[in-house]
Amino acid sequence: MIRFVVIAIVVVAVWALLLKLIKDLKSANIDWTGVATIVGFIALAFWLRHVTGMG
């Protein structure tokens, strides 16, 4: 029973932090093209590692 209470508290805390992060990101002036490029290169690196087995 204690585990359920602890898990519920952690879920509520993560949800609150996620909502705060989304609110802060909406009000911030972020270069989304640069962010997408970085995420794309990281995804490409993981995909190439998976396909080739090197890296």
TIDREN-640776 format. One record per atom (N, C-alpha, C): chain; atom name; residue number from 1; x, y, z. Coordinates in nm, 2 decimals. Layout:
BEGIN
<pt unit="A" site="CA" pos="NUM" east="X" north="Y" up="Z"/>
...
***
This chain:
BEGIN
<pt unit="A" site="N" pos="1" east="0.08" north="-0.12" up="0.00"/>
<pt unit="A" site="CA" pos="1" east="0.00" north="0.00" up="0.00"/>
<pt unit="A" site="C" pos="1" east="0.09" north="0.13" up="0.00"/>
<pt unit="A" site="N" pos="2" east="0.20" north="0.12" up="0.07"/>
<pt unit="A" site="CA" pos="2" east="0.29" north="0.23" up="0.08"/>
<pt unit="A" site="C" pos="2" east="0.35" north="0.26" up="-0.06"/>
<pt unit="A" site="N" pos="3" east="0.37" north="0.15" up="-0.13"/>
<pt unit="A" site="CA" pos="3" east="0.43" north="0.17" up="-0.27"/>
<pt unit="A" site="C" pos="3" east="0.33" north="0.25" up="-0.36"/>
<pt unit="A" site="N" pos="4" east="0.21" north="0.22" up="-0.35"/>
<pt unit="A" site="CA" pos="4" east="0.11" north="0.29" up="-0.43"/>
<pt unit="A" site="C" pos="4" east="0.11" north="0.44" up="-0.40"/>
<pt unit="A" site="N" pos="5" east="0.12" north="0.47" up="-0.27"/>
<pt unit="A" site="CA" pos="5" east="0.12" north="0.61" up="-0.23"/>
<pt unit="A" site="C" pos="5" east="0.24" north="0.68" up="-0.28"/>
<pt unit="A" site="N" pos="6" east="0.36" north="0.62" up="-0.27"/>
<pt unit="A" site="CA" pos="6" east="0.48" north="0.67" up="-0.32"/>
<pt unit="A" site="C" pos="6" east="0.48" north="0.69" up="-0.47"/>
<pt unit="A" site="N" pos="7" east="0.43" north="0.59" up="-0.54"/>
<pt unit="A" site="CA" pos="7" east="0.42" north="0.60" up="-0.69"/>
<pt unit="A" site="C" pos="7" east="0.32" north="0.71" up="-0.72"/>
<pt unit="A" site="N" pos="8" east="0.21" north="0.72" up="-0.65"/>
<pt unit="A" site="CA" pos="8" east="0.11" north="0.83" up="-0.68"/>
<pt unit="A" site="C" pos="8" east="0.18" north="0.97" up="-0.66"/>
<pt unit="A" site="N" pos="9" east="0.25" north="0.98" up="-0.56"/>
<pt unit="A" site="CA" pos="9" east="0.32" north="1.11" up="-0.53"/>
<pt unit="A" site="C" pos="9" east="0.42" north="1.14" up="-0.64"/>
<pt unit="A" site="N" pos="10" east="0.50" north="1.04" up="-0.68"/>
<pt unit="A" site="CA" pos="10" east="0.60" north="1.07" up="-0.79"/>
<pt unit="A" site="C" pos="10" east="0.53" north="1.10" up="-0.92"/>
<pt unit="A" site="N" pos="11" east="0.42" north="1.03" up="-0.95"/>
<pt unit="A" site="CA" pos="11" east="0.34" north="1.06" up="-1.07"/>
<pt unit="A" site="C" pos="11" east="0.29" north="1.21" up="-1.07"/>
<pt unit="A" site="N" pos="12" east="0.23" north="1.25" up="-0.96"/>
<pt unit="A" site="CA" pos="12" east="0.18" north="1.38" up="-0.95"/>
<pt unit="A" site="C" pos="12" east="0.29" north="1.49" up="-0.96"/>
<pt unit="A" site="N" pos="13" east="0.41" north="1.46" up="-0.90"/>
<pt unit="A" site="CA" pos="13" east="0.52" north="1.55" up="-0.91"/>
<pt unit="A" site="C" pos="13" east="0.57" north="1.56" up="-1.05"/>
<pt unit="A" site="N" pos="14" east="0.58" north="1.45" up="-1.12"/>
<pt unit="A" site="CA" pos="14" east="0.63" north="1.45" up="-1.26"/>
<pt unit="A" site="C" pos="14" east="0.53" north="1.53" up="-1.35"/>
<pt unit="A" site="N" pos="15" east="0.40" north="1.51" up="-1.32"/>
<pt unit="A" site="CA" pos="15" east="0.30" north="1.57" up="-1.40"/>
<pt unit="A" site="C" pos="15" east="0.31" north="1.72" up="-1.38"/>
<pt unit="A" site="N" pos="16" east="0.32" north="1.77" up="-1.25"/>
<pt unit="A" site="CA" pos="16" east="0.34" north="1.91" up="-1.23"/>
<pt unit="A" site="C" pos="16" east="0.46" north="1.97" up="-1.29"/>
<pt unit="A" site="N" pos="17" east="0.57" north="1.90" up="-1.29"/>
<pt unit="A" site="CA" pos="17" east="0.69" north="1.95" up="-1.35"/>
<pt unit="A" site="C" pos="17" east="0.68" north="1.96" up="-1.50"/>
<pt unit="A" site="N" pos="18" east="0.61" north="1.86" up="-1.56"/>
<pt unit="A" site="CA" pos="18" east="0.59" north="1.86" up="-1.70"/>
<pt unit="A" site="C" pos="18" east="0.50" north="1.98" up="-1.75"/>
<pt unit="A" site="N" pos="19" east="0.39" north="2.00" up="-1.67"/>
<pt unit="A" site="CA" pos="19" east="0.31" north="2.12" up="-1.70"/>
<pt unit="A" site="C" pos="19" east="0.38" north="2.25" up="-1.69"/>
<pt unit="A" site="N" pos="20" east="0.47" north="2.26" up="-1.59"/>
<pt unit="A" site="CA" pos="20" east="0.55" north="2.38" up="-1.57"/>
<pt unit="A" site="C" pos="20" east="0.65" north="2.40" up="-1.69"/>
<pt unit="A" site="N" pos="21" east="0.71" north="2.29" up="-1.73"/>
<pt unit="A" site="CA" pos="21" east="0.80" north="2.29" up="-1.84"/>
<pt unit="A" site="C" pos="21" east="0.73" north="2.33" up="-1.97"/>
<pt unit="A" site="N" pos="22" east="0.61" north="2.28" up="-2.00"/>
<pt unit="A" site="CA" pos="22" east="0.54" north="2.31" up="-2.12"/>
<pt unit="A" site="C" pos="22" east="0.50" north="2.46" up="-2.11"/>
<pt unit="A" site="N" pos="23" east="0.46" north="2.51" up="-2.00"/>
<pt unit="A" site="CA" pos="23" east="0.42" north="2.65" up="-1.99"/>
<pt unit="A" site="C" pos="23" east="0.55" north="2.74" up="-2.01"/>
<pt unit="A" site="N" pos="24" east="0.66" north="2.70" up="-1.96"/>
<pt unit="A" site="CA" pos="24" east="0.78" north="2.78" up="-1.97"/>
<pt unit="A" site="C" pos="24" east="0.83" north="2.78" up="-2.12"/>
<pt unit="A" site="N" pos="25" east="0.82" north="2.66" up="-2.19"/>
<pt unit="A" site="CA" pos="25" east="0.86" north="2.65" up="-2.33"/>
<pt unit="A" site="C" pos="25" east="0.77" north="2.74" up="-2.42"/>
<pt unit="A" site="N" pos="26" east="0.64" north="2.74" up="-2.39"/>
<pt unit="A" site="CA" pos="26" east="0.55" north="2.82" up="-2.47"/>
<pt unit="A" site="C" pos="26" east="0.59" north="2.97" up="-2.46"/>
<pt unit="A" site="N" pos="27" east="0.63" north="3.02" up="-2.35"/>
<pt unit="A" site="CA" pos="27" east="0.66" north="3.16" up="-2.33"/>
<pt unit="A" site="C" pos="27" east="0.81" north="3.20" up="-2.37"/>
<pt unit="A" site="N" pos="28" east="0.89" north="3.09" up="-2.39"/>
<pt unit="A" site="CA" pos="28" east="1.03" north="3.12" up="-2.43"/>
<pt unit="A" site="C" pos="28" east="1.05" north="3.14" up="-2.58"/>
<pt unit="A" site="N" pos="29" east="1.15" north="3.21" up="-2.62"/>
<pt unit="A" site="CA" pos="29" east="1.18" north="3.23" up="-2.76"/>
<pt unit="A" site="C" pos="29" east="1.29" north="3.13" up="-2.79"/>
<pt unit="A" site="N" pos="30" east="1.25" north="3.02" up="-2.85"/>
<pt unit="A" site="CA" pos="30" east="1.34" north="2.91" up="-2.88"/>
<pt unit="A" site="C" pos="30" east="1.35" north="2.89" up="-3.03"/>
<pt unit="A" site="N" pos="31" east="1.48" north="2.87" up="-3.08"/>
<pt unit="A" site="CA" pos="31" east="1.50" north="2.84" up="-3.22"/>
<pt unit="A" site="C" pos="31" east="1.47" north="2.69" up="-3.24"/>
<pt unit="A" site="N" pos="32" east="1.34" north="2.66" up="-3.28"/>
<pt unit="A" site="CA" pos="32" east="1.30" north="2.52" up="-3.30"/>
<pt unit="A" site="C" pos="32" east="1.37" north="2.45" up="-3.41"/>
<pt unit="A" site="N" pos="33" east="1.42" north="2.52" up="-3.51"/>
<pt unit="A" site="CA" pos="33" east="1.49" north="2.46" up="-3.62"/>
<pt unit="A" site="C" pos="33" east="1.62" north="2.40" up="-3.57"/>
<pt unit="A" site="N" pos="34" east="1.69" north="2.47" up="-3.49"/>
<pt unit="A" site="CA" pos="34" east="1.81" north="2.42" up="-3.43"/>
<pt unit="A" site="C" pos="34" east="1.79" north="2.30" up="-3.34"/>
<pt unit="A" site="N" pos="35" east="1.68" north="2.31" up="-3.26"/>
<pt unit="A" site="CA" pos="35" east="1.65" north="2.20" up="-3.17"/>
<pt unit="A" site="C" pos="35" east="1.62" north="2.07" up="-3.25"/>
<pt unit="A" site="N" pos="36" east="1.54" north="2.09" up="-3.36"/>
<pt unit="A" site="CA" pos="36" east="1.50" north="1.98" up="-3.44"/>
<pt unit="A" site="C" pos="36" east="1.62" north="1.92" up="-3.51"/>
<pt unit="A" site="N" pos="37" east="1.72" north="2.00" up="-3.55"/>
<pt unit="A" site="CA" pos="37" east="1.84" north="1.95" up="-3.62"/>
<pt unit="A" site="C" pos="37" east="1.92" north="1.87" up="-3.52"/>
<pt unit="A" site="N" pos="38" east="1.94" north="1.92" up="-3.40"/>
<pt unit="A" site="CA" pos="38" east="2.01" north="1.84" up="-3.30"/>
<pt unit="A" site="C" pos="38" east="1.95" north="1.71" up="-3.27"/>
<pt unit="A" site="N" pos="39" east="1.81" north="1.71" up="-3.25"/>
<pt unit="A" site="CA" pos="39" east="1.74" north="1.58" up="-3.23"/>
<pt unit="A" site="C" pos="39" east="1.76" north="1.49" up="-3.34"/>
<pt unit="A" site="N" pos="40" east="1.75" north="1.54" up="-3.47"/>
<pt unit="A" site="CA" pos="40" east="1.76" north="1.46" up="-3.58"/>
<pt unit="A" site="C" pos="40" east="1.90" north="1.39" up="-3.59"/>
<pt unit="A" site="N" pos="41" east="2.01" north="1.47" up="-3.56"/>
<pt unit="A" site="CA" pos="41" east="2.14" north="1.41" up="-3.57"/>
<pt unit="A" site="C" pos="41" east="2.16" north="1.30" up="-3.46"/>
<pt unit="A" site="N" pos="42" east="2.10" north="1.32" up="-3.34"/>
<pt unit="A" site="CA" pos="42" east="2.11" north="1.22" up="-3.24"/>
<pt unit="A" site="C" pos="42" east="2.03" north="1.10" up="-3.28"/>
<pt unit="A" site="N" pos="43" east="1.91" north="1.11" up="-3.34"/>
<pt unit="A" site="CA" pos="43" east="1.84" north="1.00" up="-3.39"/>
<pt unit="A" site="C" pos="43" east="1.91" north="0.93" up="-3.50"/>
<pt unit="A" site="N" pos="44" east="1.97" north="1.00" up="-3.59"/>
<pt unit="A" site="CA" pos="44" east="2.05" north="0.94" up="-3.69"/>
<pt unit="A" site="C" pos="44" east="2.17" north="0.86" up="-3.64"/>
<pt unit="A" site="N" pos="45" east="2.23" north="0.91" up="-3.54"/>
<pt unit="A" site="CA" pos="45" east="2.35" north="0.84" up="-3.48"/>
<pt unit="A" site="C" pos="45" east="2.30" north="0.71" up="-3.42"/>
<pt unit="A" site="N" pos="46" east="2.19" north="0.71" up="-3.34"/>
<pt unit="A" site="CA" pos="46" east="2.14" north="0.59" up="-3.28"/>
<pt unit="A" site="C" pos="46" east="2.10" north="0.49" up="-3.39"/>
<pt unit="A" site="N" pos="47" east="2.03" north="0.54" up="-3.50"/>
<pt unit="A" site="CA" pos="47" east="1.99" north="0.45" up="-3.61"/>
<pt unit="A" site="C" pos="47" east="2.11" north="0.39" up="-3.68"/>
<pt unit="A" site="N" pos="48" east="2.21" north="0.47" up="-3.71"/>
<pt unit="A" site="CA" pos="48" east="2.33" north="0.41" up="-3.77"/>
<pt unit="A" site="C" pos="48" east="2.40" north="0.32" up="-3.68"/>
<pt unit="A" site="N" pos="49" east="2.40" north="0.34" up="-3.55"/>
<pt unit="A" site="CA" pos="49" east="2.46" north="0.25" up="-3.46"/>
<pt unit="A" site="C" pos="49" east="2.39" north="0.11" up="-3.46"/>
<pt unit="A" site="N" pos="50" east="2.26" north="0.12" up="-3.47"/>
<pt unit="A" site="CA" pos="50" east="2.18" north="0.00" up="-3.47"/>
<pt unit="A" site="C" pos="50" east="2.20" north="-0.08" up="-3.60"/>
<pt unit="A" site="N" pos="51" east="2.20" north="-0.01" up="-3.71"/>
<pt unit="A" site="CA" pos="51" east="2.22" north="-0.07" up="-3.85"/>
<pt unit="A" site="C" pos="51" east="2.36" north="-0.13" up="-3.87"/>
<pt unit="A" site="N" pos="52" east="2.46" north="-0.05" up="-3.83"/>
<pt unit="A" site="CA" pos="52" east="2.59" north="-0.09" up="-3.86"/>
<pt unit="A" site="C" pos="52" east="2.66" north="-0.17" up="-3.75"/>
<pt unit="A" site="N" pos="53" east="2.61" north="-0.15" up="-3.63"/>
<pt unit="A" site="CA" pos="53" east="2.68" north="-0.21" up="-3.51"/>
<pt unit="A" site="C" pos="53" east="2.81" north="-0.15" up="-3.47"/>
<pt unit="A" site="N" pos="54" east="2.84" north="-0.03" up="-3.53"/>
<pt unit="A" site="CA" pos="54" east="2.97" north="0.04" up="-3.50"/>
<pt unit="A" site="C" pos="54" east="2.93" north="0.16" up="-3.42"/>
<pt unit="A" site="N" pos="55" east="3.03" north="0.21" up="-3.34"/>
<pt unit="A" site="CA" pos="55" east="3.01" north="0.34" up="-3.28"/>
<pt unit="A" site="C" pos="55" east="3.00" north="0.33" up="-3.13"/>
***
